[in-house]
Amino acid sequence: MTTDFKFPSKTWCSYPWNHSYQGSRYERKLCCISSDIPAHDKMTTEEFWNCEYMQSVRKRMMAGEKISEACLACYKNEKLGIRSLREESNADIIRGHADPQAAVNKVIGECTVDNGVHHTPPEYFDFRTIHCNLQCISCGDVYSSTWMQTNKEMWGKEPEFKPDYKYEAGMSQEMIDGLNNKTLKNMYWAGGEPMMAKLHWDVIERMVELLDDPNYHDYVKNIKMHYNTNLTKLEWKGKHIPTMLEPFQPSIQASLDGCYETIEYTRDGCSWEVIEKNWKEYHAKLNKGKQMGVATVLSAPVLFDIDRYLEFYGQFDPFLHPHYMYMRLDDVTKNPGFLDIRWYPKDIFFDTIDHVKKEMSASGLRNSKKWIQVLEAYEKEYKGDVVTKDELSKLKGSQLYRELFLVTKRGLAELYDITNPAAAEWIRSIEASYLNPIMPVRLLDAGVIDSVRVTK
């Protein structure tokens, strides 16, 4: 491979040239971690691909400008020393090419800094779904249909969003058209839970049909396909999912925040017994290229349970997809309790970070280096030295109120009795305060607290 090449600029990202993203509420973004693009919801790809905003983004990126209104997540990761999605996507388009400059130029096509129009249709589709069967602690009603009902129970709010199945049929048809025209080369399935989405299965069923067509067989088998799935689903309409997907050998980035009791808390509503069984069945069918991986948000519960995490997942040699925890450290109202380890006391924080770094380094697992990058970012942003009693009290109140609606009836302190008794003792020592009067009233009615102090 020649190495004397360069990307168009230091801010350039391949996604505005090859990638069509539509979120779980039909919002348009540049990618899954960018900010929403206002007033562009429910646009077809044809409408969106060369709209005024996309032309502007391409011209600014070519000129080396930062897309400050949309791309802050990547800029933050790069500043913290974490390999960003922008860097990963750029590396992906040149991987395996003898002439990387030619690969980059092919992606850019005729699009220039003076002309942001891109005549080549996207080859990479990332269409999300809100349909989901879990109510994960770190999630919400933007990404989960189950959470919409949970929010109604918690706050009496009627869901503001309703799925538009006619529109979703149009989304799937865009991808099917890409298959029929052989322009679709890459797809990413996430949600919500993609294994529950008709949009997803319409596309997969068309791919299965095309396997029997000699003019399409090799093409569909070579499409890159990636999944972020909670691994709770093993069948679709009576068919075994891993067997259906086996001819395509997709990359499974199983979205698993821990194992055993930890994942039953973080991924509220799941059963570890089910996930363990499903993991083994997916792994048996969909790991021929060693592509099975674990996508994990590095929350405090996960970090406290690192030994069991490595003991279970390590035996399968997964590719690791660790994620930095995007929680507001300057606003406790945006936190669902004590998921973020940067709130914890210094002794608990640094002992845990040091232990996880040591064990992850010794594991030798693929991409363990990125785990270390995220942990080192947490060290740079450690909050515990300046956290106030008021902040901790509000976090405790939010945690207790959320736990009132748990499907898996084991609170954080009870989980930590198993994985980190010192953290359990610390959390129990904090007296709760509440962001609004609804919370203590309902907690009192449920017998979780008395009128003076936290009792559970």
N, C-alpha and C positions, 0 to 999 in steps of 0.2 A: 504494500500500500504506500502510495506517495503521502508525504506528510506536509509538503509545502502548499497548504491550502488554507483558506480562512472562510468563516461564515460572513455573510454580508455586513454584519455589525456586531457589537458586543451585546446588543439588546435583542437581536434577531431570534425568533422562535419559529420553528417549521409549522406550527399548528394553524396559523391563519392562511397557510397555503395548501394544507392537505387534510384538514380535520374539521368535521361538522359536529358541534356539540349542542344538544338540547336537553335541558334538565327535567327533573321529575315533575315540575309544574309548568313545563313547556317553555321555560325561560331560555333565552339564548345567551351563551357566554363564549369566551375564547377557548376555554377548557374547563375541566371539572373543578379546578381550584381558583379560577379567576372570579372577579366580581360580575354580577349580572349586568347585562347591557339594557338600560332602561328603554321601554317602548319598543322592544323587539321580540316580545313573547309571541308564541304561536305563529312564527313565520316559517314558511317552507324554506328548504335549503336554497332553492332557486332564488327566492326573494332575498334571503339573508346573505348569500355568498358574495355578492358584489354590491351590497348596500353601501350607502355613503360612509357609515361607520367602519366597515371592514376595509374599504379602500383607504381610509385615513390611517387605520392601524398598520396596514402593510407599508404605506409610504413612510410613516414615522419609524417603524422598525428598521426599514432599509436605511434610513438616515441616522440610525443610532440613538433615537430618542426612546426614553422609557415610557411605557404605557401605564402611567401612574394611576389612572382611574380603574384599571382592571387587573394588573399583573403583580400586585403587592406581595402575594404569597411567595412567588418565585424569588422576588428581590429580597424578601426577608430571609428565606432559606439560604440564599447565596451569601448574604451578609453574615449569617450565623455559621457558615461553613458546612451546611447540609446540601448535598447534591439536589438540585431543583428539578422539577418536572420539565422546565425549559431545557436544561442541560441534558436530561435523559432523552427527551424527544429529538433533540438535535443529533445526539450521538446515535440514535436508532436509525436515522435516515442514511448515515454513512457507514454503518456497521457492515463489514463484509465486502465493501466496494473497493476495488483496486484503485479507482480514481474518485476519491471523496468529493473533489471539487465538481466533477461532472454530476455526481449524485445531488449535490446541493443546487447546482444550476438547473437540473431537471425539475426539482421541486418548485423553484422560483418561476420557471418558464419565462414568459414575456413580460411578467409583472416587474415594474421598475419603480424607483423612488419618485418618479414624476407621474407614474400611472399605477394606481393601486388596484386596477382591475385584474382579476385572475381568471383566465378563460378556461383553465382546466378544472373540472368538477372535483370536489373532495373525494379522496380515496379511502379516508378513515372516518367512520361514523361512530359516534358515542351518544346514543340516545338513551336516556334514563327513564325509570318508572317509579312511581310513588307507591305501587302495590307492595306491601311488606307485611309479614306476619309477626314481627318483633317490635318492641318499644325500648330500644337500647338506651341506656342511661345518658349517653352523650349525644343522642339524636333528637329529633323533633318532628313536628308535623309537616315540615318542608320536604322531608325525604321518606316519610313512612305513613301509610294509610292507617295503620294501627295506632300510631301516635295521634292522629287526628281525633280518634275516639278517646284516647287517654286525656288529651287536652280538654275535651268536653267534660270528662269526669272530674278533672282537676280544677277547672276554672269556669265551667258552665258555658264555654264558648262553642257555638256551632261551627263546624268546619267551613272555612272560607273558600276551599278549593274542591271542585268536583272533577273527576276524570272525564275527559272528552274522548270517548272511544272511537268516534268517527275521525277525530283528528289523529289519534294514535294509529288508526288504520292507514292514514296518509303517511305517517312517519315510517311505518314498516314498509309501505309500498315504495318509498324513496329508496330504501335499502334493497328491496327486491329488484327494482329497476336497475340499481347498480350491479346486482348479480347478473341480471339478464344481459346487461351491456358490457360485463366484465371490467367495469371501472372500480368496483369496490375491492379493496385489497386488505383492509384492516378494520376490525370492529371491536368495540369495548362494551361489555354488558355489565351494568351495575344498577343500583336503585337507590332506595327500596331494595327489593329482592327480585332480580331478573328472572329467576326460575318460576316466578308466579305470573309473569307478564305475557299476555297474548301477543303484544307487539314483538317481543323477542321470539316466541315460538313460531309466529308466522314466517319469520325470516329463516329460522333453523329448518322448518319443514320444507321450505323452498330449496335450501341447500341440500337436504337429504334427497329430494327429487332429482336435483341436478347431478348427483353422484352417478345416477344410472344413464346419464347422457354422455356419450364418449366425447362430445365437443366441449363438455364442461367439467368432466370428472377431475382432471388434473388441476384445473383452475380453482374449483371450490376447495379442494384438499389443501391448496397452498395459501388460502386466505389466512392471515393472522387473526386470531380471535382470543380475546382476553376476558376473563370473568372476575368480578368481585362479588362473591356470593356468601351468604351466611351459612351455607351448607346444611340447612335444615330440610331441604327438599331433595327427595330421591326419585320421585316419579312425576311424570306429566301425562295426564290422561291414560293412566295405567301402564305407561312405558317407562322403562328404567333409564333415567337421565344419563348416567355415565356411558351406558351402551349406545344411546342415541348420538352422543357427542364423540364417541371413540374414533370414528374415521377422521375427524378434524383435529384431534389432539390440541385443544385450546390450552392456553395458559390459565390455570385456575389460581387466582390470588384469593384464597379463602379468607374472608373477613372474620378473623377469630381473635378477639381480645382476651387471650388467656385460655385456660382449660379448667376442668373440674368445677369447683364452686365459684371460681373467679369469673369464668365466662358466663355462668348462670346469673351473675350480678350485672356484669357490664353489658351483656347481650340479653337483657331482660325478656323472658318468655321462652328462651331456648332450654333444651335439655342436653347436658354434656353426654349422656348415654347415647342420644340420637346423633349428635355431632361426631362423636368418636366413631360410631358405626359408619356414618356417611363418609367421613374423611377416608377411612380405609377402603371403601368401595370406589370412591372417586380416584383415589391414589392408584388402585389396582388397574384401572382402565385408562387413566388420563395422565400418565407420567412417563410415556415412552421416551420423551426427550428431556426427562428430568425437569419438567416445567412446572410441577406442582409447587405452590408456594403458600406462605402465610402472610396475610396483610394485617398488621397489628398497630393500633394506636397506643403509644407508649404512655399509658395512664398509670397512676399510682397503683391501682389493684394489680395490673399486669406486672409491674416492676417488682412488687413485693412477692410475687409468686413465680419468679424467674426460674427457680430450680425445677419446679414441676413442668413449666413451659418447655424448657430445654430437654428434660427427660422424655417427655412425650413426643414433641414435634421433631426433636433432633434425630431420632432413630430413622426418620423418613428422608433425611437430608433435603429439606425444602429450601427453595429460594425465599429469602426473607424480604418482606416489603414493609419496613417500619415507617410509621407516620408520626411526625411532630404533632403535639396536642395543641390545637389552636383554641386556647381558652383566654378570655380577657383577664389579664392580671391587674388591670386598673379599674375594674368594675365587677364587683361580686354578684351583681344582679344577673350577669350573663353566665354564671357558673352553676351547674346542677349539683353543687356540693363539693366534695373533696376528691374529685377525680384527678386534679392536677397536682403532681408531687411538689411543684414549686411553692405551694402553700404550707408545706409540712415543716416541722422544727428542724433545725440544722443537723442534729445528730441523726435523726431518721433519714433526712434527705441525703446527706453525704455518704452515710453508711450504705444506703441502698444503691445510689449511683455507682459507688466504687465496686460494690459486689456485682452488680449487673454488668458493668464494663469488664470486670475480670472474667466472669463466667461466659459472657458473649464472645470475648476474644479467644478464650480457650476452646469454644465450641467448634470453631473452624467452619461454621455454616456459611453458605453463600450469601453475600451482601450483609454479613454481620458488621462490616465497617460502617454502614449507614446507621445501624443502631448506635454505634459509638458517637457518630456525628450528632445525632439527636440528643443523646445524653449530655454531650459537651455543650450543646446549645442551652439545655436546661440549666447547666451550671452557670453559664453566662447571665442567665435571666432569673437566677434564684430570687424568690420573693420573700422567703421566711424571715430574713433579717429585719424587714421593715413592716411586716404584716401587723395589723392592729387587732385588738381584742374584738372590736366592733365588726371588722371584716370576718373574723373566724366565727363569730356568733351568727351572722347572717348566712354564711355558708352552711353552718350546722342546721339552721332552720330550713334552708332550701333542701338540704339532703334529707332531713326527716320527712318533709312534706312529700317529696318525690317518692320516698320509700313507702309511703302510705298506699301507693298505687302499684307496688311491685307485683308482678305475676309470680316470680320466684321469691318466696317470703323469707329472704335472708338479707338483713341490712348490712351496711358497710362494716360496722363495728363487729358484727357476728362473723363476717367474712375474715376480717383481720384477726379474730381470735384464732383462726386456722393458719393464716399466712404471715402475720406480723403483729404479735400481741402488744408490742410497744405502741404501734400506731392505733390499735384498738383502745388502749388505755387513754391515749392522748385525745382521741375523738370523743370518748365518753366524758372526759373532763371539761369539755367546752359546753357552756350554757347557750342555748339557742335563742336567737331573736328572729323576727319575721318581717318580711318585706311588705306584707299587707295583712289585715285582720282576718281574712278567710283562713289563713294557714293555721294559726294556733287554735281557732275554734274547732276546726275539723280534727286536728290532732288530739285536742281534749276530748271530743266526742268519741274518738276511736280508742281512747285510753293510752295513747302513746306517751303523752306528757301530762303532768298535773299543772296547776296554775302558777307554780313557782320555778320548777326546774325540770330538766330533761330526766326522764325516768327509764328510758330504754335506748 
